[in-house]
Amino acid sequence: MLTLGSATLALSLAVGAATISSTANAAVSQKEANQLGKNLTPFGAKVKGNKAGTIPAWSGGITEPPAEYTRPGQHHPDPYKEDQILFTITAENMEKYAANLSEGHKALFKTYPKTFRMPIYKTHRSFSAPDWVYKNTKKNAVNAKLVEGANGVEGAYGGVPFPITKKGTEMVWNQILRWRAEYGVLRSGEVAVQRNGDYTLVTAQAEALFNFYTAGSVDKLDNIIFYYLSFTKSPARLAGGAVLVHETLNQSSDDGGQPRQAWGYNAGQRRVRRAPNLAFDSPNAAADGLRTSDDTDMYNGSPKRYNWKFKGMREVYVPYNNYKLGSNELKYDDILEIGHINPDYTRYELHRIYEVEATLKKGMRHIYTKRTFYIDEDSWSVLLADQYNDRGELWRVSSSYTKNYYELPSIFNVMNVFHDLVARRYHVQGLDNEESSTIDFSREAPKKRYFKPSALRRRGRR
């Protein structure tokens, strides 16, 4: 849970790709912003569907829970359970659908030709958000801008900062600041699945207060996007360890900002220490080296090490509305297979995405020299990511299996899966099928002092 368009869309796409500027970017005009909620959705996507009719018009998404949903934290009943598979993409027929596949999915077919497949379902543009988030987003459209160097945002709160944009850096900031919730508590597991299918479950309880959506005004943000506190419950050798993150909105120290602040608690030593390296490509211990810190939430943290370029819009088969995958009727052994998760429980749909390419800046260090992000036009969520090594080879492939948490409402991940194509191992984050509940958004949010470093020792005890 660590979390981390266009005056008219047709015009923005015709303009083509745009690269990060080193100077602050101006907001759009009020006339352009007035298209939000009309020709454009409140988050800047095109309202109309595609010409082929395979992508429908956006009509508001899911606006209320189904009747079967009766309590906060309940595993979500599937509103699309009657949908049937339209067709299945396999290694044998993938060339037929190549124009609508990510490079990462093509690589997974080649790596696991006998077992990896993508069941394709009817497309539902299920994204929705509260009216107050839509209203704040419209205000942000005319007020938000990047700070000098694009390592922060100012003039925005409580909504997507750049709903009308064709700039890659603004798009990744939309992912970082997208609407998820105000406060949530989750107990879940993560696993590193080895080549032979073996895995050890690591379970943790996490809490996140999204200050960007609870502060109430720009002036009350105190430069904090969210507060995140997680403590490990099992296995015994890791139990009691904890981590605390204060994610900052303006990370440019040259412009009055401050980089991410993080602390760790070691249960054996009973000591709280700063964790300045919990960022960029530092490895995540529970992921067995298969996920970097900034892979979490598909991308999080400062974008300063990369040049970001909007490559255009595409229609791509992406994971969407994955209610079946999050069902509490499944066991982890049902989901976790050799090479990849069980395709029987996944759902893919055809959606329009913004394709954004990040290339490592000269003089900067990162294990990924290039990354391609496939960003959902409706929610601004990164759904797929392809990561390349220093030889320019596709190395890792990440997927966010999302659904609409209709009690909020908001699009958020069911689980994220990170593949290493070379090691033929993968990491899964967000497993809660065997837990008594999924993310609970109904609890009263604690005061901000709850997320001080002194809380780590108290919350991290065995």
C-alpha positions as CSV (number, residue, x, y, z in Angstrom):
1,M,0.0,0.0,0.0
2,L,3.0,2.3,0.0
3,T,2.1,4.6,-2.1
4,L,3.7,5.7,-4.0
5,G,-6.5,15.3,-20.8
6,S,-6.2,18.0,-23.2
7,A,-8.2,21.0,-24.4
8,T,-9.9,18.4,-26.5
9,L,-8.3,15.0,-26.4
10,A,-8.0,14.9,-30.2
11,L,-6.1,18.1,-30.3
12,S,-3.6,17.0,-27.6
13,L,-2.9,13.7,-29.3
14,A,-2.4,15.4,-32.7
15,V,0.2,17.6,-31.1
16,G,2.1,14.4,-30.2
17,A,4.8,13.7,-27.7
18,A,6.1,16.3,-25.2
19,T,9.2,16.1,-23.0
20,I,9.9,17.5,-19.6
21,S,10.8,21.1,-19.3
22,S,13.3,22.4,-16.7
23,T,11.2,25.4,-16.0
24,A,7.8,25.6,-14.2
25,N,4.8,24.9,-16.4
26,A,1.9,27.2,-16.7
27,A,-1.6,25.9,-15.9
28,V,-4.3,25.7,-18.5
29,S,-6.9,28.4,-19.2
30,Q,-10.3,28.5,-17.6
31,K,-11.8,28.0,-21.1
32,E,-9.9,24.7,-21.4
33,A,-10.7,23.7,-17.9
34,N,-14.4,24.1,-18.6
35,Q,-14.2,21.1,-20.9
36,L,-13.9,18.9,-17.9
37,G,-17.2,17.3,-17.2
38,K,-18.3,18.0,-20.8
39,N,-16.3,16.8,-23.8
40,L,-13.8,15.5,-21.3
41,T,-14.4,13.5,-18.1
42,P,-13.8,15.3,-14.8
43,F,-10.3,13.7,-14.9
44,G,-9.5,14.8,-18.5
45,A,-10.2,11.6,-20.4
46,K,-12.2,11.5,-23.6
47,V,-15.9,10.9,-22.8
48,K,-16.6,9.3,-26.2
49,G,-15.8,5.6,-26.9
50,N,-13.8,4.4,-29.8
51,K,-15.0,4.1,-33.4
52,A,-15.0,0.3,-33.3
53,G,-17.3,0.3,-30.3
54,T,-14.9,-1.9,-28.3
55,I,-14.3,0.9,-25.8
56,P,-17.6,2.5,-24.6
57,A,-18.3,6.1,-23.7
58,W,-17.7,7.0,-20.0
59,S,-21.0,7.4,-18.3
60,G,-19.9,8.0,-14.7
61,G,-18.5,4.7,-13.8
62,I,-19.6,2.7,-10.7
63,T,-21.4,5.2,-8.5
64,E,-22.6,3.0,-5.7
65,P,-21.9,-0.5,-4.2
66,P,-24.0,-3.5,-5.3
67,A,-26.6,-4.8,-2.9
68,E,-24.3,-7.7,-1.9
69,Y,-21.8,-5.3,-0.4
70,T,-22.9,-4.9,3.3
71,R,-20.0,-3.9,5.5
72,P,-16.8,-1.9,5.4
73,G,-13.7,-4.0,4.6
74,Q,-15.8,-6.8,3.0
75,H,-14.1,-8.5,0.0
76,H,-15.9,-7.0,-3.0
77,P,-18.7,-8.8,-4.8
78,D,-18.1,-8.7,-8.5
79,P,-20.6,-6.4,-10.3
80,Y,-19.5,-8.0,-13.6
81,K,-19.7,-11.6,-12.6
82,E,-22.1,-12.4,-15.5
83,D,-19.6,-11.3,-18.1
84,Q,-18.1,-14.1,-20.3
85,I,-14.7,-14.3,-21.8
86,L,-14.7,-12.8,-25.3
87,F,-11.5,-14.5,-26.4
88,T,-8.1,-15.5,-25.0
89,I,-4.8,-14.3,-26.2
90,T,-2.0,-16.9,-26.1
91,A,1.5,-17.2,-27.4
92,E,0.1,-18.9,-30.5
93,N,-2.3,-16.0,-31.5
94,M,-0.5,-13.0,-29.9
95,E,0.6,-11.6,-33.3
96,K,-3.0,-11.1,-34.3
97,Y,-3.4,-8.7,-31.3
98,A,0.1,-7.3,-31.2
99,A,-1.0,-3.7,-31.9
100,N,-2.9,-3.7,-28.7
101,L,-0.3,-5.4,-26.5
102,S,2.4,-3.9,-24.3
103,E,6.0,-4.9,-24.9
104,G,6.0,-6.5,-21.5
105,H,3.0,-8.7,-22.3
106,K,4.6,-9.8,-25.5
107,A,7.7,-10.8,-23.5
108,L,5.7,-12.8,-21.0
109,F,4.1,-14.8,-23.9
110,K,7.6,-15.5,-25.2
111,T,9.0,-16.4,-21.7
112,Y,6.1,-18.6,-20.7
113,P,4.6,-19.7,-24.1
114,K,2.7,-22.8,-22.7
115,T,1.1,-21.3,-19.6
116,F,0.7,-17.5,-19.8
117,R,-2.5,-16.2,-21.4
118,M,-4.8,-13.2,-21.2
119,P,-8.5,-13.7,-21.0
120,I,-10.2,-10.7,-22.6
121,Y,-13.5,-9.4,-21.3
122,K,-16.0,-6.7,-22.3
123,T,-14.6,-3.2,-21.5
124,H,-16.3,-1.4,-18.6
125,R,-15.1,2.2,-17.9
126,S,-15.9,1.7,-14.2
127,F,-13.7,4.5,-12.8
128,S,-15.5,7.0,-10.6
129,A,-14.6,9.4,-7.8
130,P,-16.5,11.7,-5.4
131,D,-17.9,15.0,-6.7
132,W,-15.6,17.0,-4.4
133,V,-12.5,15.3,-6.0
134,Y,-13.9,16.3,-9.4
135,K,-14.4,19.9,-8.3
136,N,-10.9,20.1,-6.8
137,T,-9.5,18.7,-10.0
138,K,-11.1,21.4,-12.1
139,K,-9.6,24.0,-9.8
140,N,-6.2,22.4,-10.0
141,A,-6.4,22.5,-13.8
142,V,-6.0,26.3,-13.8
143,N,-3.9,26.6,-10.6
144,A,-1.4,23.7,-10.5
145,K,2.1,23.9,-11.9
146,L,5.4,22.1,-11.6
147,V,8.1,23.7,-9.5
148,E,11.4,24.6,-11.1
149,G,13.0,21.3,-12.3
150,A,9.7,19.5,-12.1
151,N,10.6,17.8,-8.8
152,G,7.4,19.0,-7.1
153,V,3.9,20.4,-7.6
154,E,2.4,23.6,-6.3
155,G,-1.1,25.1,-6.4
156,A,-2.9,21.8,-6.1
157,Y,-4.7,19.7,-3.5
158,G,-7.5,17.2,-3.2
159,G,-7.6,16.2,-6.9
160,V,-5.6,15.3,-10.0
161,P,-3.2,18.3,-10.6
162,F,-3.0,18.2,-14.4
163,P,-6.1,16.7,-15.9
164,I,-5.5,18.4,-19.2
165,T,-1.9,17.8,-20.3
166,K,0.4,16.3,-22.9
167,K,3.5,16.5,-20.8
168,G,5.1,13.3,-19.6
169,T,6.2,14.7,-16.2
170,E,2.8,16.1,-15.4
171,M,1.3,12.6,-16.3
172,V,3.6,10.9,-13.8
173,W,2.7,13.4,-11.1
174,N,-1.0,12.6,-11.9
175,Q,-0.2,9.0,-11.1
176,I,1.6,10.0,-7.8
177,L,-1.2,12.3,-6.7
178,R,-4.2,10.4,-8.1
179,W,-7.3,9.8,-6.0
180,R,-7.2,6.6,-3.9
181,A,-8.7,7.4,-0.5
182,E,-8.4,9.6,2.5
183,Y,-7.4,7.0,5.0
184,G,-7.1,3.2,4.8
185,V,-5.9,0.2,6.8
186,L,-4.8,-3.0,5.2
187,R,-3.4,-6.3,6.4
188,S,-2.0,-8.1,3.5
189,G,0.8,-10.4,2.3
190,E,3.6,-10.3,-0.3
191,V,5.6,-13.1,-1.7
192,A,8.6,-13.7,-3.9
193,V,7.8,-16.7,-6.1
194,Q,10.8,-18.8,-7.0
195,R,11.5,-20.6,-10.3
196,N,10.0,-23.8,-8.8
197,G,6.9,-22.1,-7.5
198,D,8.0,-22.0,-3.8
199,Y,7.3,-18.9,-1.8
200,T,7.3,-17.6,1.8
201,L,4.5,-15.3,2.8
202,V,5.4,-12.0,4.5
203,T,2.4,-10.4,6.2
204,A,2.2,-6.8,7.3
205,Q,-0.4,-4.3,8.5
206,A,-0.2,-0.9,6.8
207,E,-2.0,2.4,7.3
208,A,-1.9,5.4,5.0
209,L,-3.3,8.9,5.6
210,F,-3.5,10.8,2.3
211,N,-2.9,14.3,3.5
212,F,-3.2,15.6,-0.1
213,Y,-6.9,14.7,0.1
214,T,-7.6,15.5,3.8
215,A,-5.7,18.8,4.4
216,G,-8.7,20.9,3.1
217,S,-6.6,23.5,1.3
218,V,-3.3,24.1,-0.3
219,D,-2.1,26.2,2.7
220,K,-2.7,23.2,5.1
221,L,-0.7,20.6,3.1
222,D,2.6,21.3,5.0
223,N,4.3,19.8,1.9
224,I,3.0,16.2,2.8
225,I,1.3,14.0,0.2
226,F,0.7,11.1,2.6
227,Y,1.8,9.5,5.8
228,Y,2.5,5.8,5.7
229,L,3.1,3.4,8.5
230,S,3.7,-0.4,8.1
231,F,4.7,-3.0,10.6
232,T,5.5,-6.7,9.8
233,K,3.4,-9.4,11.5
234,S,5.1,-12.5,10.1
235,P,7.2,-14.6,9.6
236,A,8.7,-14.6,13.1
237,R,12.2,-13.6,11.9
238,L,10.8,-10.3,10.6
239,A,7.9,-9.7,13.0
240,G,8.0,-6.3,14.8
241,G,9.9,-4.4,12.2
242,A,8.3,-1.3,11.0
243,V,8.7,1.6,8.5
244,L,7.3,5.1,8.5
245,V,7.2,7.4,5.4
246,H,6.4,11.1,5.1
247,E,6.0,11.6,1.3
248,T,6.6,15.2,0.3
249,L,4.9,17.2,-2.5
250,N,7.8,19.5,-3.3
251,Q,11.0,17.4,-3.2
252,S,13.2,20.1,-4.6
253,S,15.5,21.4,-1.9
254,D,16.5,24.3,-4.2
255,D,12.9,25.5,-4.3
256,G,12.0,25.4,-0.6
257,G,11.0,21.7,-0.7
258,Q,12.3,18.6,1.1
259,P,12.9,15.0,-0.1
260,R,11.0,12.1,1.3
261,Q,11.5,11.5,5.0
262,A,11.6,7.8,6.1
263,W,12.4,5.9,9.3
264,G,12.8,2.2,10.1
265,Y,12.4,0.3,13.4
266,N,14.4,-2.8,14.1
267,A,12.6,-4.9,16.6
268,G,15.7,-6.8,17.7
269,Q,17.7,-3.6,18.4
270,R,14.5,-1.7,19.5
271,R,15.9,1.3,17.7
272,V,14.4,3.9,15.3
273,R,16.7,5.0,12.6
274,R,16.3,7.3,9.6
275,A,16.1,5.4,6.3
276,P,17.3,7.9,3.7
277,N,17.9,5.2,1.1
278,L,14.2,4.1,1.0
279,A,13.8,5.6,-2.5
280,F,14.7,5.2,-6.2
281,D,16.3,1.8,-6.9
282,S,17.0,0.6,-3.4
283,P,15.8,-3.0,-3.1
284,N,12.8,-4.0,-1.0
285,A,13.7,-6.8,1.5
286,A,10.4,-8.6,1.4
287,A,10.5,-8.6,-2.4
288,D,13.8,-10.7,-2.5
289,G,15.3,-8.1,-4.8
290,L,12.5,-8.3,-7.4
291,R,11.1,-4.8,-6.7
292,T,12.8,-1.4,-6.2
293,S,11.5,1.2,-3.8
294,D,10.1,3.3,-6.7
295,D,8.4,0.2,-8.3
296,T,6.0,0.2,-5.4
297,D,2.5,1.4,-6.5
298,M,3.9,1.0,-10.0
299,Y,5.8,4.3,-9.6
300,N,6.3,6.5,-6.6
301,G,8.6,9.2,-5.3
302,S,10.7,11.9,-7.0
303,P,10.8,11.8,-10.8
304,K,14.0,13.8,-10.9
305,R,16.3,11.0,-12.2
306,Y,14.5,10.6,-15.5
307,N,13.4,12.5,-18.6
308,W,9.7,11.9,-19.1
309,K,8.2,11.8,-22.6
310,F,4.6,11.4,-23.6
311,K,4.6,9.0,-26.6
312,G,0.9,9.3,-27.4
313,M,-2.3,7.4,-26.8
314,R,-2.9,3.7,-27.5
315,E,-5.7,1.2,-27.1
316,V,-4.1,-1.6,-25.0
317,Y,-5.3,-4.8,-23.3
318,V,-4.7,-4.0,-19.6
319,P,-5.8,-5.6,-16.3
320,Y,-9.0,-4.0,-15.2
321,N,-12.0,-4.8,-12.9
322,N,-10.2,-7.7,-11.3
323,Y,-12.8,-8.6,-8.7
324,K,-12.4,-12.3,-9.2
325,L,-8.7,-12.1,-8.4
326,G,-9.4,-10.4,-5.1
327,S,-12.0,-12.9,-4.0
328,N,-11.8,-14.4,-0.5
329,E,-13.0,-17.7,-2.1
330,L,-9.5,-18.1,-3.4
331,K,-6.4,-19.4,-1.5
332,Y,-2.9,-18.1,-2.3
333,D,-2.0,-21.5,-3.7
334,D,-4.8,-21.1,-6.2
335,I,-3.3,-17.8,-7.4
336,L,0.4,-18.4,-7.3
337,E,1.8,-20.6,-10.0
338,I,5.2,-21.2,-11.5
339,G,6.3,-18.2,-13.6
340,H,3.1,-16.0,-13.1
341,I,-0.2,-15.8,-11.3
342,N,-3.0,-18.1,-12.4
343,P,-4.6,-16.6,-15.6
344,D,-7.9,-18.2,-14.8
345,Y,-8.5,-15.5,-12.2
346,T,-7.3,-12.5,-14.2
347,R,-9.4,-10.1,-16.3
348,Y,-8.1,-7.9,-19.1
349,E,-10.0,-5.3,-21.0
350,L,-9.3,-2.9,-23.9
351,H,-8.7,0.6,-22.6
352,R,-7.1,3.8,-23.9
353,I,-3.8,4.5,-22.2
354,Y,-1.3,7.3,-22.1
355,E,2.1,5.8,-23.0
356,V,4.9,7.6,-21.1
357,E,8.6,6.8,-21.5
358,A,11.2,7.6,-18.8
359,T,14.8,7.6,-19.8
360,L,17.6,8.0,-17.3
361,K,19.2,11.4,-17.2
362,K,22.9,11.7,-17.9
363,G,24.9,11.5,-14.7
364,M,22.0,9.9,-12.8
365,R,22.1,6.3,-11.4
366,H,19.4,3.7,-11.5
367,I,19.2,0.0,-12.4
368,Y,16.6,0.9,-15.0
369,T,17.9,3.0,-17.8
370,K,14.5,3.2,-19.5
371,R,10.9,2.6,-18.3
372,T,7.6,2.6,-20.2
373,F,4.4,3.3,-18.3
374,Y,0.9,2.6,-19.5
375,I,-1.4,5.0,-17.7
376,D,-5.1,4.6,-17.6
377,E,-6.9,7.6,-19.3
378,D,-9.8,7.5,-16.8
379,S,-8.1,7.2,-13.4
380,W,-4.4,8.2,-14.1
381,S,-3.3,4.9,-12.6
382,V,-0.2,3.2,-14.1
383,L,-1.6,-0.2,-15.1
384,L,1.5,-1.7,-16.8
385,A,5.2,-0.9,-16.7
386,D,8.2,-2.2,-18.7
387,Q,11.7,-1.8,-17.2
388,Y,14.9,-2.0,-19.2
389,N,18.5,-2.7,-18.0
390,D,21.7,-0.8,-18.9
391,R,22.0,-2.9,-22.1
392,G,18.7,-1.7,-23.4
393,E,17.1,-5.1,-22.8
394,L,13.6,-5.5,-21.4
395,W,14.3,-6.9,-18.0
396,R,11.3,-6.6,-15.8
397,V,7.5,-6.3,-16.3
398,S,5.0,-5.0,-13.8
399,S,1.2,-5.2,-13.7
400,S,-1.4,-3.6,-11.5
401,Y,-4.6,-5.6,-11.3
402,T,-7.1,-3.0,-10.4
403,K,-10.8,-2.7,-9.5
404,N,-13.2,0.0,-8.4
405,Y,-13.4,0.1,-4.6
406,Y,-17.0,1.3,-4.9
407,E,-17.5,2.2,-1.3
408,L,-15.2,5.2,-1.9
409,P,-15.5,5.2,-5.0
410,S,-12.0,4.9,-6.4
411,I,-9.9,2.8,-8.8
412,F,-7.1,1.1,-6.8
413,N,-5.0,-2.1,-7.2
414,V,-6.2,-5.6,-6.0
415,M,-2.5,-6.7,-6.2
416,N,0.6,-5.7,-8.1
417,V,2.8,-8.3,-9.8
418,F,6.5,-7.7,-10.6
419,H,8.2,-10.1,-13.1
420,D,11.9,-10.6,-13.6
421,L,12.2,-12.1,-17.1
422,V,15.8,-13.2,-16.7
423,A,15.5,-14.8,-13.3
424,R,12.1,-16.2,-14.1
425,R,10.9,-15.2,-10.7
426,Y,8.1,-12.8,-9.7
427,H,6.9,-10.8,-6.7
428,V,3.3,-10.3,-5.7
429,Q,2.2,-7.4,-3.4
430,G,-1.2,-7.0,-1.9
431,L,-2.4,-10.5,-1.2
432,D,-5.4,-10.4,1.2
433,N,-7.6,-13.2,-0.1
434,E,-7.1,-15.3,3.1
435,E,-7.5,-12.3,5.4
436,S,-10.8,-11.6,7.1
437,S,-11.2,-8.3,5.3
438,T,-9.7,-6.2,2.5
439,I,-8.7,-2.6,2.8
440,D,-10.9,-0.8,5.4
441,F,-11.6,2.8,4.5
442,S,-14.2,3.4,7.1
443,R,-12.1,3.9,10.2
444,E,-11.7,7.4,11.7
445,A,-8.3,8.8,10.6
446,P,-5.9,9.4,13.4
447,K,-4.2,12.7,14.1
448,K,-1.0,13.5,12.2
449,R,1.0,13.1,15.3
450,Y,0.2,9.4,15.2
451,F,2.6,9.2,12.2
452,K,5.6,10.6,14.1
453,P,8.9,8.6,14.3
454,S,8.2,8.0,18.0
455,A,5.2,5.9,17.0
456,L,7.4,3.3,15.3
457,R,8.7,1.8,18.6
458,R,5.2,1.5,20.1
459,R,3.6,0.0,17.0
460,G,6.5,-2.2,16.0
461,R,6.7,-4.3,19.1
462,R,6.5,-8.0,18.7
